[in-house]
Amino acid sequence: MMWLAPACALVFGFTAVYALRLGIPINYANYLSVALLAGLDTILGGLRAGLEERFDDNVFVTGFFTNMLAATAIVWIGDLIGLRELYLAAVVALGIRMFTNLGYVRRLLVTRLRVFREIS
């Protein structure tokens, strides 16, 4: 049941963003979007690890902040050296990882549903 932590974080995050309706200055839009993608990637990875019964909360928490900081640093470095489009590299990499994790989560849930139906 350790997979509940990342699942709850995902629901809480979306609820908080929707409820608060924060306005973000356009200068920070790339930073925030990449940080959010990195956080979502970590949450999906945690959900996958929980379903595979190898979830570790220390790895999840440290990975969450490290991934967000690293992704934001890539965008910041891109801005410093004049490559404002460097954030696209982070978006593509995180997008691939997110959809990979989502595919694994889907497969694990479908497998568990099949086993549950066979038992019932």
C-alpha positions as YAML, in Angstrom:
chain: A
units: angstrom
residues:
- id: 1
  name: MET
  ca: [0.00, 0.00, 0.00]
- id: 2
  name: MET
  ca: [3.02, 2.27, -0.17]
- id: 3
  name: TRP
  ca: [1.95, 3.36, -3.65]
- id: 4
  name: LEU
  ca: [-0.74, 5.46, -1.97]
- id: 5
  name: ALA
  ca: [1.83, 8.16, -1.05]
- id: 6
  name: PRO
  ca: [2.64, 9.14, -4.65]
- id: 7
  name: ALA
  ca: [-1.00, 8.71, -5.70]
- id: 8
  name: CYS
  ca: [-2.15, 11.04, -2.92]
- id: 9
  name: ALA
  ca: [0.61, 13.52, -3.81]
- id: 10
  name: LEU
  ca: [-0.63, 13.54, -7.39]
- id: 11
  name: VAL
  ca: [-4.26, 14.15, -6.40]
- id: 12
  name: PHE
  ca: [-3.29, 16.76, -3.82]
- id: 13
  name: GLY
  ca: [-1.06, 18.61, -6.29]
- id: 14
  name: PHE
  ca: [-3.70, 18.83, -9.00]
- id: 15
  name: THR
  ca: [-6.34, 19.86, -6.46]
- id: 16
  name: ALA
  ca: [-4.11, 22.57, -4.99]
- id: 17
  name: VAL
  ca: [-3.20, 24.00, -8.39]
- id: 18
  name: TYR
  ca: [-6.82, 24.02, -9.49]
- id: 19
  name: ALA
  ca: [-8.16, 25.49, -6.23]
- id: 20
  name: LEU
  ca: [-5.53, 28.23, -5.87]
- id: 21
  name: ARG
  ca: [-5.58, 29.40, -9.52]
- id: 22
  name: LEU
  ca: [-2.20, 31.04, -9.19]
- id: 23
  name: GLY
  ca: [-0.95, 33.43, -11.84]
- id: 24
  name: ILE
  ca: [2.66, 32.87, -12.85]
- id: 25
  name: PRO
  ca: [4.76, 35.60, -14.49]
- id: 26
  name: ILE
  ca: [5.65, 34.68, -18.08]
- id: 27
  name: ASN
  ca: [9.39, 34.90, -17.24]
- id: 28
  name: TYR
  ca: [9.03, 31.87, -14.99]
- id: 29
  name: ALA
  ca: [6.68, 29.82, -17.16]
- id: 30
  name: ASN
  ca: [9.40, 27.58, -18.62]
- id: 31
  name: TYR
  ca: [10.93, 26.98, -15.20]
- id: 32
  name: LEU
  ca: [7.61, 26.11, -13.61]
- id: 33
  name: SER
  ca: [6.46, 23.88, -16.46]
- id: 34
  name: VAL
  ca: [9.67, 21.84, -16.41]
- id: 35
  name: ALA
  ca: [9.63, 21.62, -12.60]
- id: 36
  name: LEU
  ca: [6.02, 20.42, -12.68]
- id: 37
  name: LEU
  ca: [6.83, 17.82, -15.32]
- id: 38
  name: ALA
  ca: [9.78, 16.60, -13.26]
- id: 39
  name: GLY
  ca: [7.55, 16.35, -10.19]
- id: 40
  name: LEU
  ca: [4.86, 14.50, -12.11]
- id: 41
  name: ASP
  ca: [7.48, 12.15, -13.54]
- id: 42
  name: THR
  ca: [8.69, 11.38, -10.02]
- id: 43
  name: ILE
  ca: [5.15, 10.79, -8.78]
- id: 44
  name: LEU
  ca: [4.43, 8.38, -11.63]
- id: 45
  name: GLY
  ca: [7.75, 6.65, -10.96]
- id: 46
  name: GLY
  ca: [6.80, 6.34, -7.29]
- id: 47
  name: LEU
  ca: [3.42, 4.95, -8.23]
- id: 48
  name: ARG
  ca: [5.12, 2.41, -10.49]
- id: 49
  name: ALA
  ca: [7.59, 1.46, -7.74]
- id: 50
  name: GLY
  ca: [4.72, 1.06, -5.29]
- id: 51
  name: LEU
  ca: [2.84, -1.25, -7.63]
- id: 52
  name: GLU
  ca: [6.04, -3.24, -8.16]
- id: 53
  name: GLU
  ca: [6.38, -3.38, -4.34]
- id: 54
  name: ARG
  ca: [9.78, -1.71, -4.29]
- id: 55
  name: PHE
  ca: [8.74, 1.78, -3.15]
- id: 56
  name: ASP
  ca: [11.15, 3.59, -0.81]
- id: 57
  name: ASP
  ca: [9.91, 6.86, 0.65]
- id: 58
  name: ASN
  ca: [13.42, 8.28, 1.07]
- id: 59
  name: VAL
  ca: [14.20, 7.64, -2.59]
- id: 60
  name: PHE
  ca: [10.84, 9.15, -3.56]
- id: 61
  name: VAL
  ca: [11.27, 12.39, -1.57]
- id: 62
  name: THR
  ca: [14.91, 12.96, -2.52]
- id: 63
  name: GLY
  ca: [14.18, 12.06, -6.15]
- id: 64
  name: PHE
  ca: [11.23, 14.45, -6.23]
- id: 65
  name: PHE
  ca: [13.28, 17.48, -5.23]
- id: 66
  name: THR
  ca: [16.43, 16.44, -7.08]
- id: 67
  name: ASN
  ca: [14.55, 15.90, -10.35]
- id: 68
  name: MET
  ca: [12.77, 19.22, -10.03]
- id: 69
  name: LEU
  ca: [15.99, 21.10, -9.25]
- id: 70
  name: ALA
  ca: [17.94, 19.36, -12.04]
- id: 71
  name: ALA
  ca: [15.25, 20.04, -14.63]
- id: 72
  name: THR
  ca: [14.99, 23.67, -13.56]
- id: 73
  name: ALA
  ca: [18.78, 23.99, -13.64]
- id: 74
  name: ILE
  ca: [18.80, 22.80, -17.26]
- id: 75
  name: VAL
  ca: [16.38, 25.58, -18.18]
- id: 76
  name: TRP
  ca: [18.36, 28.13, -16.19]
- id: 77
  name: ILE
  ca: [21.65, 27.11, -17.83]
- id: 78
  name: GLY
  ca: [19.96, 27.33, -21.22]
- id: 79
  name: ASP
  ca: [18.88, 30.88, -20.43]
- id: 80
  name: LEU
  ca: [22.40, 31.78, -19.26]
- id: 81
  name: ILE
  ca: [24.09, 30.58, -22.44]
- id: 82
  name: GLY
  ca: [21.45, 31.97, -24.74]
- id: 83
  name: LEU
  ca: [19.67, 28.70, -25.59]
- id: 84
  name: ARG
  ca: [16.17, 29.55, -24.42]
- id: 85
  name: GLU
  ca: [14.87, 26.43, -26.18]
- id: 86
  name: LEU
  ca: [16.99, 24.10, -24.02]
- id: 87
  name: TYR
  ca: [13.90, 23.58, -21.87]
- id: 88
  name: LEU
  ca: [12.49, 21.54, -24.76]
- id: 89
  name: ALA
  ca: [15.16, 18.89, -24.15]
- id: 90
  name: ALA
  ca: [13.93, 18.54, -20.56]
- id: 91
  name: VAL
  ca: [10.30, 18.48, -21.69]
- id: 92
  name: VAL
  ca: [10.98, 15.73, -24.23]
- id: 93
  name: ALA
  ca: [13.05, 13.64, -21.80]
- id: 94
  name: LEU
  ca: [10.51, 14.00, -19.01]
- id: 95
  name: GLY
  ca: [7.64, 13.32, -21.39]
- id: 96
  name: ILE
  ca: [9.22, 10.07, -22.53]
- id: 97
  name: ARG
  ca: [9.85, 9.00, -18.93]
- id: 98
  name: MET
  ca: [6.31, 9.93, -17.87]
- id: 99
  name: PHE
  ca: [4.66, 7.96, -20.64]
- id: 100
  name: THR
  ca: [6.97, 5.01, -20.00]
- id: 101
  name: ASN
  ca: [6.06, 5.00, -16.31]
- id: 102
  name: LEU
  ca: [2.40, 5.48, -17.16]
- id: 103
  name: GLY
  ca: [2.57, 2.47, -19.49]
- id: 104
  name: TYR
  ca: [4.11, 0.34, -16.75]
- id: 105
  name: VAL
  ca: [1.48, 1.50, -14.24]
- id: 106
  name: ARG
  ca: [-1.28, 0.65, -16.71]
- id: 107
  name: ARG
  ca: [0.17, -2.81, -17.38]
- id: 108
  name: LEU
  ca: [0.57, -3.53, -13.68]
- id: 109
  name: LEU
  ca: [-3.01, -2.45, -12.94]
- id: 110
  name: VAL
  ca: [-4.41, -4.50, -15.83]
- id: 111
  name: THR
  ca: [-2.45, -7.55, -14.65]
- id: 112
  name: ARG
  ca: [-3.72, -7.12, -11.11]
- id: 113
  name: LEU
  ca: [-7.27, -6.71, -12.37]
- id: 114
  name: ARG
  ca: [-6.97, -9.95, -14.39]
- id: 115
  name: VAL
  ca: [-5.65, -11.82, -11.35]
- id: 116
  name: PHE
  ca: [-8.43, -10.37, -9.21]
- id: 117
  name: ARG
  ca: [-11.07, -11.45, -11.73]
- id: 118
  name: GLU
  ca: [-9.62, -14.97, -11.94]
- id: 119
  name: ILE
  ca: [-9.68, -15.30, -8.16]
- id: 120
  name: SER
  ca: [-13.27, -14.04, -7.84]
...
